[in-house]
Amino acid sequence: MVAVEVGAGPFEASKIKGCKEPADRGFWSNDDYRYFPTSEREWDATGQPGSDSGRFTSVTDDNVEMYVPVTVRFTLKTDCDTLKDFYARYGRRYNVEFKNDGTFESTDANYNEGWLTLLRKLVADPTDATVDRIIQGYKWRDVWSNPETKTEIETKLDESLSGDFSLLEQVTNGKAYFDGISVIVGQPAPVRKELAEAVATEQENVAKAQSAEAEARAGIAQAKAETAKAKAEAAKQRAEISGYGSVDNYLRALLIEQGGNPFQPTYIVGGTKP
């Protein structure tokens, strides 16, 4: 933690005097010290247990409201000039208070509710508005189920919050109090569950139709194969018959192969001519 030193003597105004690094702690005076973290922090808008807020909601190009879970990670700039300005303009306004030992008496956390209020106004709200602007450029089905679209949204959000015209700076009149900004976008979902259910039903029907079509094509292919086989066998038989010169010769040959005798004796009955 790093601290802003604020005069607290009985005869002096509440004046910001400077900053104290953790290594200076043993030499601090009786002034007030307002602690701020030097480590990475985040605003978790995923709606999960322990998150800072519910998912953001945004409307797509085709007017469908979507839940968009987002986590924004950042580091508070703690160089003395920036930190003093941050405390004077926002930390004091929202009564932000951290404990230097990592705990806070009223919430058993290392900060009070003022810190959450500050982050909601300076981080969460501008992030929510930025997500709205981005989501408006996509159709809801792409936002919901297209991995490439999700990656694009995440990249655009990261670039928008880190850029020179970021809403994070616009809400503080051009002051940049946060650094190392990065975002994670979770799986968006339509607010109206029936839309997702309708798509699931549609996909199931399409799958059934495709299966039936594939089965029909397989049946046609099998019939064609059987017809081709029959034609091939018939052609083979015709070729075989033609080798005997005639059908009669072919049949005689078959009979001979089976032990028969196609050449039976001719009997002449008396009074008849042979």
C-alpha positions as CSV (number, residue, x, y, z in Angstrom):
1,M,0.0,0.0,0.0
2,V,1.0,3.6,-0.6
3,A,-0.5,6.5,1.4
4,V,-1.5,10.1,0.8
5,E,-0.5,12.2,3.9
6,V,-3.2,14.6,5.0
7,G,-2.6,17.2,7.7
8,A,-4.5,16.4,10.9
9,G,-3.1,18.7,13.5
10,P,-5.4,20.6,15.9
11,F,-4.5,23.9,14.3
12,E,-4.1,23.1,10.7
13,A,-6.4,22.6,7.7
14,S,-6.9,19.2,6.2
15,K,-4.2,19.8,3.6
16,I,-2.7,17.1,1.4
17,K,1.0,17.2,2.2
18,G,2.5,14.4,0.1
19,C,2.8,10.6,-0.2
20,K,4.4,7.9,1.8
21,E,5.8,4.6,0.4
22,P,5.6,1.4,2.4
23,A,9.2,1.6,3.4
24,D,8.6,5.0,5.1
25,R,6.0,3.6,7.4
26,G,8.1,3.6,10.6
27,F,8.8,7.3,10.3
28,W,5.3,8.6,9.8
29,S,3.8,11.4,11.9
30,N,0.4,11.8,13.5
31,D,-1.1,13.1,10.3
32,D,-3.9,11.1,8.6
33,Y,-2.9,8.7,6.0
34,R,-5.1,7.5,3.2
35,Y,-3.9,4.2,1.8
36,F,-4.2,3.0,-1.8
37,P,-3.2,-0.3,-3.4
38,T,-0.2,-0.6,-5.7
39,S,-1.2,-4.1,-6.8
40,E,-3.6,-5.0,-9.6
41,R,-7.3,-4.7,-9.0
42,E,-10.4,-5.6,-10.9
43,W,-14.1,-5.0,-11.5
44,D,-15.9,-8.3,-11.9
45,A,-19.2,-7.9,-13.7
46,T,-19.9,-11.6,-14.2
47,G,-22.8,-12.1,-11.8
48,Q,-21.0,-15.0,-10.2
49,P,-20.8,-15.4,-6.4
50,G,-18.3,-12.9,-5.1
51,S,-18.5,-10.7,-8.2
52,D,-18.8,-6.9,-7.9
53,S,-22.0,-6.7,-10.0
54,G,-24.2,-8.6,-12.4
55,R,-23.5,-9.0,-16.0
56,F,-23.7,-5.9,-18.3
57,T,-26.7,-5.8,-20.6
58,S,-26.4,-4.5,-24.2
59,V,-28.6,-4.4,-27.2
60,T,-27.4,-5.8,-30.5
61,D,-27.8,-4.5,-34.1
62,D,-31.0,-6.5,-34.4
63,N,-32.5,-5.2,-31.2
64,V,-31.9,-8.2,-28.9
65,E,-30.8,-7.5,-25.3
66,M,-27.8,-9.6,-24.3
67,Y,-26.1,-10.4,-21.0
68,V,-22.4,-9.7,-21.4
69,P,-20.1,-10.8,-18.6
70,V,-16.9,-8.7,-18.3
71,T,-14.0,-8.5,-16.0
72,V,-11.8,-5.4,-16.1
73,R,-8.3,-5.6,-14.6
74,F,-6.3,-2.5,-13.9
75,T,-3.7,-0.9,-11.6
76,L,-4.1,2.5,-9.9
77,K,-1.4,4.9,-10.8
78,T,0.4,5.7,-7.6
79,D,3.1,8.3,-8.5
80,C,2.6,11.0,-5.9
81,D,1.2,13.8,-8.1
82,T,-1.4,11.5,-9.7
83,L,-2.3,9.9,-6.4
84,K,-2.8,13.2,-4.6
85,D,-5.0,14.4,-7.5
86,F,-6.9,11.2,-7.4
87,Y,-7.5,11.4,-3.7
88,A,-8.5,15.1,-3.8
89,R,-11.0,14.6,-6.6
90,Y,-12.4,11.2,-5.9
91,G,-11.0,9.4,-2.9
92,R,-12.1,12.1,-0.5
93,R,-15.5,12.6,-2.3
94,Y,-16.4,8.9,-1.8
95,N,-14.6,8.5,1.5
96,V,-12.4,5.7,0.2
97,E,-10.6,4.0,3.0
98,F,-8.1,1.1,3.0
99,K,-6.3,-0.5,5.9
100,N,-2.6,-0.8,5.6
101,D,-2.6,-4.3,7.0
102,G,-5.0,-5.6,4.3
103,T,-8.1,-5.7,6.4
104,F,-11.0,-3.3,7.1
105,E,-12.9,-3.5,10.3
106,S,-16.5,-3.0,9.0
107,T,-16.4,-5.4,6.1
108,D,-13.5,-7.8,6.9
109,A,-12.0,-6.7,3.6
110,N,-9.1,-4.4,2.8
111,Y,-11.4,-1.5,1.7
112,N,-14.7,0.1,2.5
113,E,-17.8,0.6,0.4
114,G,-16.6,3.9,-0.8
115,W,-14.0,2.1,-2.9
116,L,-16.7,0.1,-4.6
117,T,-18.7,3.2,-5.3
118,L,-15.7,4.9,-6.8
119,L,-14.9,1.9,-9.1
120,R,-18.5,1.7,-10.2
121,K,-18.5,5.3,-11.3
122,L,-15.0,5.5,-12.8
123,V,-14.5,1.9,-14.1
124,A,-17.7,-0.1,-14.3
125,D,-20.0,2.6,-15.8
126,P,-17.7,3.7,-18.6
127,T,-16.9,0.0,-19.4
128,D,-20.6,-0.8,-19.5
129,A,-21.2,2.1,-21.9
130,T,-18.2,1.0,-24.1
131,V,-19.6,-2.5,-24.3
132,D,-23.0,-1.0,-25.4
133,R,-21.3,0.8,-28.3
134,I,-19.4,-2.3,-29.4
135,I,-22.3,-4.8,-29.2
136,Q,-24.5,-2.5,-31.3
137,G,-22.4,-3.5,-34.3
138,Y,-23.2,-7.2,-34.2
139,K,-26.2,-9.5,-34.7
140,W,-27.3,-11.3,-31.6
141,R,-26.6,-14.8,-32.8
142,D,-23.0,-13.9,-33.6
143,V,-22.6,-12.3,-30.2
144,W,-24.0,-15.4,-28.6
145,S,-22.4,-18.3,-30.5
146,N,-19.7,-17.1,-32.9
147,P,-16.2,-17.5,-31.3
148,E,-14.6,-15.1,-33.7
149,T,-17.2,-12.4,-32.9
150,K,-16.5,-12.9,-29.1
151,T,-12.8,-12.5,-29.8
152,E,-13.4,-9.3,-31.8
153,I,-15.6,-7.8,-29.0
154,E,-12.9,-8.6,-26.4
155,T,-10.2,-7.0,-28.5
156,K,-12.2,-3.9,-29.3
157,L,-13.2,-3.4,-25.6
158,D,-9.5,-3.8,-24.6
159,E,-8.4,-1.3,-27.1
160,S,-11.2,1.2,-26.4
161,L,-10.6,1.2,-22.7
162,S,-6.8,1.6,-23.1
163,G,-6.9,4.2,-25.9
164,D,-6.5,7.9,-25.8
165,F,-10.3,8.5,-26.1
166,S,-11.3,6.0,-23.5
167,L,-14.4,6.6,-21.6
168,L,-12.4,5.8,-18.5
169,E,-10.6,9.1,-19.1
170,Q,-13.6,11.0,-20.4
171,V,-15.5,10.5,-17.1
172,T,-12.5,12.1,-15.2
173,N,-12.1,15.0,-17.6
174,G,-9.1,13.6,-19.4
175,K,-7.2,12.4,-16.4
176,A,-5.7,8.9,-16.6
177,Y,-5.7,7.3,-13.1
178,F,-5.5,3.7,-14.2
179,D,-2.9,1.7,-16.0
180,G,-2.3,-1.9,-17.2
181,I,-6.0,-2.2,-18.3
182,S,-7.0,-5.6,-19.6
183,V,-10.4,-7.2,-20.1
184,I,-11.9,-10.7,-20.2
185,V,-15.3,-11.1,-21.9
186,G,-17.2,-14.2,-20.9
187,Q,-19.9,-16.0,-22.8
188,P,-22.7,-13.6,-23.8
189,A,-26.3,-14.9,-23.6
190,P,-29.7,-13.5,-24.7
191,V,-31.7,-12.0,-21.8
192,R,-34.8,-13.8,-23.2
193,K,-34.0,-17.5,-22.7
194,E,-36.7,-18.5,-25.2
195,L,-34.5,-17.1,-28.0
196,A,-31.8,-19.5,-27.2
197,E,-34.3,-22.3,-26.8
198,A,-35.8,-21.5,-30.2
199,V,-32.4,-21.7,-31.8
200,A,-31.7,-25.0,-30.1
201,T,-35.0,-26.4,-31.4
202,E,-34.3,-25.0,-34.9
203,Q,-30.9,-26.6,-34.9
204,E,-32.4,-29.9,-33.7
205,N,-34.9,-29.8,-36.6
206,V,-32.2,-29.0,-39.0
207,A,-30.1,-31.9,-37.7
208,K,-33.1,-34.3,-38.1
209,A,-33.8,-33.1,-41.6
210,Q,-30.1,-33.4,-42.6
211,S,-30.1,-36.9,-41.1
212,A,-33.2,-37.9,-43.1
213,E,-31.7,-36.4,-46.3
214,A,-28.5,-38.3,-45.7
215,E,-30.4,-41.5,-45.2
216,A,-32.4,-40.9,-48.4
217,R,-29.2,-40.2,-50.3
218,A,-27.7,-43.4,-48.9
219,G,-30.8,-45.4,-50.1
220,I,-30.6,-43.9,-53.6
221,A,-26.9,-44.7,-53.7
222,Q,-27.5,-48.3,-52.6
223,A,-30.2,-48.7,-55.2
224,K,-28.0,-47.4,-57.9
225,A,-25.2,-49.7,-56.8
226,E,-27.5,-52.7,-56.9
227,T,-28.8,-51.7,-60.4
228,A,-25.3,-51.3,-61.7
229,K,-24.3,-54.6,-60.2
230,A,-27.3,-56.3,-61.9
231,K,-26.5,-54.7,-65.2
232,A,-22.9,-55.8,-64.9
233,E,-23.9,-59.4,-64.1
234,A,-26.3,-59.4,-67.1
235,A,-23.6,-58.0,-69.4
236,K,-21.3,-60.7,-68.1
237,Q,-23.9,-63.4,-68.8
238,R,-24.6,-62.1,-72.3
239,A,-20.9,-62.1,-73.1
240,E,-20.7,-65.7,-71.8
241,I,-23.6,-66.8,-73.9
242,S,-22.2,-65.1,-77.0
243,G,-19.2,-67.3,-76.6
244,Y,-21.3,-70.4,-77.3
245,G,-22.8,-68.9,-80.4
246,S,-26.4,-69.2,-79.4
247,V,-28.6,-69.6,-76.3
248,D,-29.3,-73.2,-77.2
249,N,-25.7,-74.1,-77.3
250,Y,-25.2,-72.3,-73.9
251,L,-28.0,-74.2,-72.3
252,R,-26.7,-77.5,-73.7
253,A,-23.3,-76.7,-72.2
254,L,-24.9,-76.0,-68.8
255,L,-26.8,-79.2,-69.0
256,I,-23.6,-81.1,-69.8
257,E,-21.8,-79.5,-66.9
258,Q,-24.5,-80.7,-64.6
259,G,-24.2,-84.3,-65.9
260,G,-27.1,-84.2,-68.3
261,N,-27.3,-85.3,-71.9
262,P,-28.8,-82.9,-74.4
263,F,-28.4,-85.3,-77.3
264,Q,-31.1,-88.0,-76.6
265,P,-31.6,-90.8,-79.2
266,T,-34.4,-90.4,-81.8
267,Y,-36.8,-93.3,-82.0
268,I,-38.7,-94.0,-85.3
269,V,-42.2,-95.5,-84.8
270,G,-43.4,-97.9,-87.4
271,G,-45.3,-96.4,-90.2
272,T,-43.7,-93.1,-89.8
273,K,-40.9,-91.5,-91.6
274,P,-37.9,-90.5,-89.7
